[in-house]
Amino acid sequence: MTNFAVDILQARDNSFNIGVQLADFFKNNPSILKAFEVITKPEIDIPNMKSIYTTFAPQLLEELEGMAQGLNLSFPKAASLFSGYDVPKTEAMGCSAIITKDYYVRNYDFTPDLYDGIFSLVQPEGTFASAGYNLQGLGRHDGVNQKGLVIGLHFVSNNDYTVGISPWISIRMVLDSCSTTEEAIEMLKEIPHSACYNFSIGDKNGSLAVVEASPLNVNIRREESLMSCENHFRTIEMKNQNRVSIDGSMKREQYLKGFKEKAITHEEMFEQFKETTSPLFFNDYDNLFGTLHTFSYSYANARILTTIAQSSEVLDIDFNEWVNGKNIDQHFLKGII
């Protein structure tokens, strides 16, 4: 068992200065930068990347500029490390989520070797404030914005892998700009996806959806009151994109479906996901399948509950209060893997 930690970044500024603040974290954690060096290309097509970002999230170009300055890197080098554009195939990661009209809860399962270790609460000028776990600097594993829109990613496969935007950047683009599940769906239909991923989505209006996205097609799955999402496509049109072996993902689907007829509160569901004895908690970190964090959000009171693996601490955040200027006191979370 090994100790690990997540830093909490709170930033209210223009996008460039938020990028500078984010760079400070990576300066103090050079091992993460080295990991990014290994998994990214030394050069990417900057004009094409800029064209996509300009269409969907021009503010992220400014944040990239701030990161480049803060790390004393050229913009092209910072873009290759952090933009999430044209990233080589990543290994399979796991994620499970429950979405209801009242709350959203999910676990992220992967290796700590490729984990940023940052939970960010950011309020950039000109875009929505959001809270979530960083992935490759700019991106997010999952998160919620000030409009009460919450979203998370779920790896499915590398079928038809192509040059495009990584799903963690898609999540950041959605959080920055979309107010509702419907707006998120429309954006995810237009973003050029690099791989096959599910996006689990809910909003404060009670609209639930799973977007099944591949480089060739995007399909939408909906239910009225409770949805689960794992690491396989379920719609007939998309099932042929699944990996050969999805037994583990199917088992999690069956377990989560068991909650459909039960009255489970936000707090109770959060416990169901975070407890080490739960069928949703995994510790096979050496084989890229260990639970790293649990993230949840309650729409009615804008309450975030989140923690990292085997931590004695839970972040309990009134996100409306944070958006209105009240910072939280915590600066990091400590856990065990």
N, C-alpha and C positions, 0 to 999 in steps of 0.2 A: 504494500500500500504506500502511496506517495501523496504528499501534500501538494495541492495546486491552488491557484488563486485567480480571481478575476478582478481587474481594476474597474472602477466606476468613473466614467467621464461625464461631467456636466458642463455644457457649453451653450452660451447664448450670445451669438455674434453673427457677423456675416460669414458666408461659406468659406471664404479664403482663410479667415482667422481660425475657424473651426478646424480646417485642415492643418494649420500650423500647430494647434493644440494636440491634434491626433498624432502628428509627427513626433511630438515629445514622448509619447508612449513608446513608439517604435525605437526611438533613440535609446531608451532605457531597457529595451527588450530586443537586443540584436539577434537572438536565436530565432525569433519569429520572422525577421527580415530574411535571414538565411534560408528558412523554410520556403518563403515566397520565391526566393531566387531559384530554388530547385524546381518548383512546380509551375513556374511561368516561363514564357518565352523571353529571350533577351530583347527582342524587338517586336512590335506589333504595327499594324496599319493605322497610324495615328489619324490621318484624314478621315478614314471610315469610322473609327471609334468616335472622333469628335462629331461627325455627322449624326450618329445615333444618339449620343449624349445631348446634342443641341436640340434634337427633336423631343426627347423624353425628359431630360433633366439637365439643363444647361448649368444649374447651380453646382452640380457635381464636378464639372470641369474646373470651377473656381476652387472647390475643396481640394481637388487634385493639385492645382497650382500651389495652394497653401502647403500641402504635404511635401511637394517637391522642394519648396523653399525651406521648409522646416528641417528636411533631411539633407539639404544641400545636394539634391539630385536634379538632373535635367528633367524637363517635363516628360519627354518620351520614356525615360527610364522609370519615372514614377508611375506613368500610365501602364507600362508593362507589368509593374509589380502590383498595382492596386486597382486598376480600372475594371477588372473582371471581364475584359474583352479578349477573345481569342485565347482563353486559358486552355492548355492541354487537358485531356480527359482526367477527371478526378476519380478516385476509388469510391466504391459504394458506401454511402452513409445511411444511417437509419433515423427515422423520425416517426413519432406517433402523435396524433392530435384528436381532440374532441372539440366540436363546435356546437354550441346550442344558442338559443335566442337570448340566453342570460350571460354566457361566459365562453371563453376560449382557453383551453389548456393543452400544452404540448411538451414533449421531451425531445431533446436533440441528442443523437447517439453517433459517435464517431471516435476518432483518435485525438488525444490532447496534443499530439505533435503538430497538427494543422489547425489549431484553435487559437484565435486572436487573444482570448482572455480579456475582453473588454465588454462591459455593459454601458451603453451610451444613452444619455438623455440629452438631446440636442434641440435647440430652437434657432434654426437659421433664419436670417432675415429673408422674407419673401416666400418662404415655403412653410409647410406644416411642421410643428414640433413633433418629435417622435421619441420613442424609447425602445431599445432592443439590443440584442447581442451582435457585435460586429463580426463580419467575415471578410477577410482580405481587405481590411481597412475600411473602405467605403461601404461595403455591402453589409447585409444583415441576414442572420439565420432566420429571424422572426422579429416581430415588433408590433407596436401600436402607435397610431398618431393621435393628435389632439381632436380629431373628428370622431374618434371611437372606432376606427377601422383597424382591424388586426389581421395579420397574415404570417404564414410560415411556409418554409420549403420542405419538400420530401423527395429525395432522389428516387428515380424509377429505373432508368437505364441510360446507356450511352449509345443507343441505337440512332443511326443517321447523324452522328455527331458532326458538327460543322462550326465554322467561324460565326460567332455571335456573342450575345450577352449571357453571362452566367446568372443563374437564378437568384443568387444573393444580391446582385446589383438590381435585378428586376424588382425585388422586394423593396429595396431602398427607393427606387423610382416611384413605386406605388405609394409608399408611406409619405414621401415628400409632396405628392400631388393629388392623391385621390381621397375623396370624402366618403365614398360608399362602396359596398361590394360590387355594385353594377359598374361604377367607374373603374374599379380595379380590374374587373373582367375585360372591359373594353381596352384598357392599356395592355393587359397581358395578351390579348389577341393580336396586338400590333408589334410588340417587342420581338426582335429576331432572336429566338431562343437557340442556345448552343446544344442542349441535351434534353432528355426526357425527364420532367419533374412534375410532381403535383404541387399546387399551391392551395393551402387551406385558408379560407377567408371568412370573416364574419364582421358585422358592423352593428352599431348601436340601434339600428332600426329593425334588427332581428332577421336580416337577410344573410343566409348561409350559402356557401358554395365551395366546391373544389374545382379548380381549374386544372385540367389534365393537358399539359403543354409539351409538345415535341418540336423539333426543328421543322417538321412538315405540316403539323396540324395542331389545333387547339380545340378541346372539347370541354363542355361544362357539365358537371354533375351537381344536382341539387336535391335537398330534402327539406322538409318543413320545420322540424323541431330539434333534431339532433343528427349530426353527421360525424363520422370518423374518417380519418385519413391516415394512410400508411405509405408504403413504398411500392405500390403497384397501381396500375391503371385498372379501372373497373368497367368503363363503358365499352360496349361492343366494338365501337369504332377504333378504340385505342389499345385493346388488350394485346394485339400482336406486337406492341412495342415493349411488353414486359420482359424481364430477364427470365431465363429458363427456370431458375429456382426462386420461388417467391413464398415458400412454405412458412417461413418466419413471419413475413408480412401478413399472410393470410391468417395465421394464428392470432396476431394482434388485432386484426379486423374482427374476428369472431369474439374475442374478449371484449372489445370496446362496444360491439353491438349489444352486449349483455346489459349495458347501462341504459338502453333505450326506454325501458318501462320503469325505471327507478327514478325517484326524486332525489337527486344528488346535488348538494350545494356547491358553489364555487370552491369554498375551502376544502370540502370533502374530496372533490375531484382533484384538486391540487395535491392533496395527500396521496391519492391513489397513484399519481404519476411519480412523485418524488421519492416515495419510500423504497428502500433497497430490496424489500421483499416482494414488491409489486411485479406482476408479469410484464410490466412496461418498463422496468428498470433493468439495465444490462451492465455487466462489468467485464466484458471481453475486449478490453482496451487494446490488447496486443494484436487483435484481429479486426481492428477498425470498427468495433461495435460496443462501445461503452457509453453510458449516459453521462453527459457533461453538464447539461442544465435543464431545468424545468421552468417554463415561462407561462404565465396565465394573466387573463384580464377579465374583469367583470364590467359589463357595459353600464349597468344601472348607477354604480357609484364611481366609475372610472378608476377602479382599484387594480393595481398591478401586484401580483404575488409572484415572486421569482426567487430561485435559489440555484446553486450549483451542486454537483454530486456530493452527497454525504456531508453537506455543510450543516452546522448547528445554527446558522443564520438564515433568515428569510427576509428579503427586501419586501416591505409592505408599503406601497407608494400610492398616495392619492394623486393621480396624474393630472387632474384638473388643477390642484394646488400647485404642482410643479410648473405647469404651463403658465400659471398666473404669477410666477416669480419666486416660489418658495423652494429652495434647494433642499435635497435630503442631506442628512448628516454623514451617511456612510461613504467610505472611499474605496472599499474593496470587500470582496467575499472570499472566505477561505473554505476549501473543501478537500475531499480525499478521493483518490482514484486507485 
